Amino acid sequence: MTTTRGAVPPVDGSSGPTISDLRRTRLQLITGIVAGPVLLGVGFAQIFTREGFDLDRHALSQLSLGSWGLVQIANFLVTGVLVIVAALGLRRALGPGRGTVWGPRLLAWFGGGMLVAGVFVADPANGFPAGTPDGVGPMSWHGILHSVGFAVAMVAWTAAMIVFARAFVARGDRARCAMCVFALVAAAVVAVAPQVGSFGWRAILLSAVQFAAVAVLCARAVRTGALSA
C-alpha cells in the first residue's frame, strides 16, 4: 500500500492513509470552505430578487416560502450536507487526540440542524410572501421544527468551537485556538449588539462568522503537511 511520509495515522489504526485517502480528505475539507459562500451567495441572490423581501423585516429562512421557495430549501440542504462532509474530513485530518472526535461530531450536528431547518420551512410573517398579513401569527408544527433545527445548529456550532479551542490548546496550537475563541466572541457580539436591530441582519452576520470559522479550520487542515500528498 502506498503511503505518504509524515501523514497523520488514520483513525482505524491501520498503517497509514493512501494518496487516495488524502485526496478524499482534502476534497471533504474543501466542502467546508465553500459552504459559507454557497449559503450566503444563493441567499443574497434571492434577497435582491424576491419581491417584498426585506432583511430589516424578514429572516433568510422565509425565502423558503413562496413560488421560489425550493431554491432556499435546496440552499439549506446543500449547505448542511457540505458541512457534514467537511466534519468527516476534519475528523480524519486532525487524527487522534483530545477533541478530535467531539469537535467534528458537533460540527456535523451543526450541518444536521441546517438540514432540519431546510426540510421544515418557516412560517409566513410580516408581509412575506406577498399577501401575508403584517405581524407574526401562531407557529405551525413545521415552523416549530424549523426553529428546533435552527437552535440545534446554533448550539452545536458553539459547542464545537469550544471543543476545538480546548483541543488546540492541548496541542499547543495557539493560532487555531485563538481563531475559535475569536469566532465565539464575534458571534456573541452579533447576537447582542444593539446596533443590529433586525433578526434578519443578525442571522446573516452570524452565519458569516460561523461559516468563516468552519472555512478557516478546513483551509488550515488542507495546508498542513499532514495532508500533503
C-alpha positions in Angstrom: 0.0 0.0 0.0 1.3 3.4 -1.0 1.5 5.9 1.9 2.7 9.4 2.4 5.6 10.3 4.7 4.5 12.3 7.7 0.8 11.7 7.2 -1.5 11.5 10.1 -2.3 7.9 11.0 -5.9 7.0 10.1 -8.5 6.7 12.8 -8.9 3.0 12.2 -5.3 2.3 13.4 -4.0 0.9 10.0 -0.5 1.6 8.8 -1.3 4.9 7.1 -3.6 6.7 4.6 -3.1 6.1 0.9 -2.8 9.0 -1.6 -6.4 8.4 -2.5 -7.3 8.7 1.2 -5.5 12.1 1.4 -7.2 13.4 -1.8 -10.6 12.3 -0.5 -9.9 14.1 2.8 -8.8 17.2 1.0 -12.0 17.3 -1.0 -14.0 16.8 2.1 -12.3 19.8 3.7 -12.9 21.9 0.6 -16.6 21.5 1.1 -16.2 23.3 4.4 -14.5 26.2 2.6 -17.2 26.6 0.0 -20.2 26.0 2.3 -20.5 29.6 3.5 -20.2 31.2 0.1 -22.9 28.8 -1.2 -25.3 29.7 1.6 -24.7 33.4 1.6 -24.3 33.7 -2.2 -27.6 32.0 -3.0 -29.2 33.8 -0.2 -28.2 37.3 -1.3 -29.1 36.5 -4.9 -32.7 35.9 -3.6 -32.7 38.9 -1.2 -32.2 41.2 -4.1 -34.6 39.5 -6.5 -37.5 38.2 -4.4 -40.4 40.7 -4.4 -41.3 42.1 -1.0 -38.3 40.6 0.9 -36.5 43.0 3.3 -33.8 41.9 5.8 -35.0 44.6 8.1 -38.3 42.8 8.5 -37.7 39.2 7.3 -35.4 36.3 8.1 -33.4 34.5 5.5 -35.4 31.3 6.3 -38.6 33.0 4.9 -37.1 32.7 1.5 -38.1 29.0 1.7 -41.7 30.3 1.2 -43.5 31.2 -2.0 -43.1 30.1 -5.6 -39.3 30.2 -5.5 -39.1 28.7 -2.0 -37.5 25.5 -3.3 -34.3 27.5 -4.1 -33.7 28.4 -0.5 -34.8 24.9 0.8 -32.2 23.4 -1.5 -29.7 26.0 -0.3 -30.1 24.9 3.3 -30.0 21.3 2.4 -26.9 21.5 0.2 -25.1 23.7 2.8 -26.0 21.3 5.6 -24.5 18.3 3.6 -21.4 20.3 2.8 -20.8 21.0 6.5 -21.4 17.3 7.4 -18.9 16.2 4.7 -16.4 18.8 6.0 -16.8 17.4 9.5 -15.8 14.0 8.3 -12.8 15.5 6.6 -11.7 17.3 9.8 -12.1 14.1 11.8 -9.6 12.4 9.5 -7.3 15.4 9.2 -6.9 16.1 12.9 -6.1 12.4 13.7 -6.1 11.1 17.2 -6.1 13.4 20.2 -8.2 15.4 22.5 -11.3 16.9 20.9 -10.8 15.3 17.6 -13.9 13.1 17.9 -16.4 15.5 19.5 -15.3 18.6 17.7 -16.1 17.2 14.2 -19.2 15.4 15.6 -20.6 18.6 16.9 -19.8 20.3 13.6 -21.8 17.6 11.9 -24.7 18.4 14.2 -24.4 22.0 13.0 -24.9 20.8 9.5 -27.7 18.4 10.6 -29.5 21.3 12.2 -29.4 23.1 8.9 -30.9 20.0 7.2 -33.8 20.1 9.7 -34.3 23.8 9.1 -34.4 23.2 5.4 -36.9 20.3 5.4 -39.3 22.1 7.8 -39.9 25.6 6.5 -40.5 28.7 8.5 -43.9 30.4 8.8 -45.1 33.3 6.7 -44.8 36.6 8.6 -44.5 40.4 8.3 -46.0 40.5 4.8 -43.8 37.9 3.2 -44.5 36.1 0.9 -46.6 38.7 -0.8 -50.2 38.7 0.5 -49.2 37.6 4.0 -50.6 39.9 6.7 -48.2 42.1 8.8 -47.2 40.7 12.1 -46.4 37.2 13.3 -49.1 34.6 13.7 -49.2 31.4 15.7 -46.4 29.0 14.9 -47.2 25.9 12.8 -45.8 22.4 13.6 -43.3 22.8 10.7 -42.4 26.3 11.9 -41.6 24.9 15.4 -39.4 22.1 13.9 -37.7 24.7 11.8 -36.9 26.7 14.9 -35.7 23.5 16.6 -33.3 22.8 13.7 -32.0 26.4 13.9 -31.5 26.1 17.6 -29.6 22.8 17.3 -27.3 24.3 14.7 -26.5 27.3 16.9 -25.8 25.2 20.0 -23.8 22.6 18.1 -21.6 25.2 16.4 -20.9 27.0 19.7 -20.1 23.7 21.4 -17.8 22.7 18.5 -15.8 25.9 18.7 -15.3 25.4 22.5 -14.2 21.8 22.0 -11.9 22.7 19.1 -10.4 25.6 21.2 -9.6 23.3 24.1 -8.2 20.7 21.7 -5.9 23.2 20.0 -4.7 24.4 23.4 -3.8 20.9 24.4 -1.8 20.6 21.1 0.0 23.9 21.6 -1.7 25.4 18.5 -2.4 28.9 19.7 -3.3 30.3 16.3 -6.2 27.9 15.8 -7.3 28.2 19.4 -7.3 32.0 19.1 -9.4 31.7 15.9 -12.0 29.6 17.7 -12.2 32.0 20.6 -12.4 35.0 18.3 -15.3 33.4 16.4 -17.2 32.7 19.6 -16.7 36.3 20.8 -17.7 37.7 17.4 -20.8 35.5 17.4 -21.8 36.7 20.8 -21.3 40.4 19.8 -23.5 39.9 16.8 -26.2 38.3 19.0 -26.3 41.2 21.5 -25.1 44.3 19.5 -27.8 47.0 19.9 -26.8 48.5 16.5 -28.1 45.4 14.7 -31.8 45.7 15.3 -33.1 43.2 12.8 -33.2 39.5 13.2 -32.6 39.1 9.5 -29.4 41.0 9.5 -28.2 39.3 12.8 -28.8 35.9 11.2 -26.8 36.9 8.1 -23.9 38.3 10.1 -24.0 35.3 12.5 -23.9 32.9 9.6 -20.9 34.8 8.1 -19.0 34.4 11.4 -19.9 30.7 11.7 -19.0 29.7 8.2 -15.9 31.7 8.2 -14.7 29.8 11.2 -15.5 26.5 9.6 -13.7 27.6 6.4 -10.6 28.6 8.3 -10.4 25.3 10.2 -10.8 23.4 6.9 -8.3 25.6 5.0 -5.7 25.3 7.7 -6.1 21.5 7.6 -5.7 21.4 3.9 -2.4 23.4 4.1 -0.9 21.3 6.9 1.9 18.9 5.9 -0.1 16.0 7.3 -2.4 16.3 4.3 0.2 17.0 1.5 0.2 14.2 -0.9 
